[in-house]
């Protein structure tokens, strides 16, 4: 009697399930890290550009500037992410490896290849 089942093919399925679960978890963690980085960069750049004298409230001009800046920054982030994903995909096909595609999805934080789901 074996601890791991009676056939040699039986353990492969649970191992693949565990691998898939780990990859999904890493993708989710990468997506969260990407979202935090995006929010941090937006705060850093847009705040400095739009609010010359911080106060207790935002003027309509500051609010409009922040909205426009955030929209532009997120659009730029998404274009950069899609370009990166396309490049990694090309390299993966060239190298013929599935591991490279999985790494690319992990690096971007989503299986669809968007920047943390912000596209």
N, C-alpha and C positions, 0 to 999 in steps of 0.2 A: 504494500500500500504506500502510495506516494503522498507527500504533504502538498504537492502542487497540482494534483489531479492525475488522472490515469493516462491521458494522452499528452504528447509533447506540444500539440497545437492549442490546447486549452488555455495555458497561461498567457498566450499572446494577446487575446482579446482584453482581459483585464489590464494588462500592461499598456495597451493602446488607449484604453479609457483613462487610465491615470495620466498618461502622457498628454492626452487631449485636455484633460482638466487642468494640468499644470500650464499648458500653453495658453488656455483661456484666461487663467488667473494672471499670468504674466502680461497678456494683452490688456486686461483690465487695469492692471497696475501701471502699465506704460501709458494708457489713455489718461489716467488720472494725473500722472506726472506731466504729460503734454498739456493738459488743461490747466494745471497749476502754473506751468511755465508761461503759457499764453496769457493768463490773467495777470501774472506778475509783470510781463513785458508791457501789456496794455496799461496797467497802472503806472508803471515807470515812465513810459514814453508819452502817453496821452495826458497824464496829470501834469507833467512838466511843460508840455506844449500848450495846454488849454487853460491852466489855472495859474496865472502869474502871481496872484496874491491870495493865498488860501483864506477863507473866512468860514463863517458858520452856515452860509447858504451859497448855492450856485446861481449865477446870473443866467439869463436865457442864452446869452452869447456863449458862456462857458459850457452850459448843458448841450447846446447844439454842437459846439466844437468837440466835446467828449464823445457824443454819439457818432459823429462823422469820423473821428479818429479811430474809434473802436471798430466801426464797420470796415474801414480801410485796412486796419491792422489784421483783422480776422480774415478778410479776403486775401491779403498777401500771404498770411499763414497757410491758408488752404491751397493757394496756387503753388507755394513752395513745397508743401507736403505732397500734392499730387505729382509734381515734377520728380520729387525724390522717389516716390513709389514707382513711377514709370521707369525710372532709371534702374532701380533695384530689380524690378521685374525683367527688364531687358538683360541685365547681368545674370539673373537667375536662369533665364531661358538659355542664354549663351553657355552657362556652366552646366545646365541640365540638372540642377539640384532642387529638390523640394525643400530641403532644409533652408536654403537661402530665401525662398518665398515665405516660409514660416517665420524666419528671422525678421524679414521686412515687415510682416504684419505685426510682429511683436514690437518692433522698433517704433512703429507708428501708433500702436495701441489699439488697432482695430483690424478685424479680419477683412473688412471691406476696403481698407487702405486709405481712409480719411484721417484727417488730423484729429484724432480723439473724438470723432463723431461730430465735429464742428462744421462740416461742410454744408 
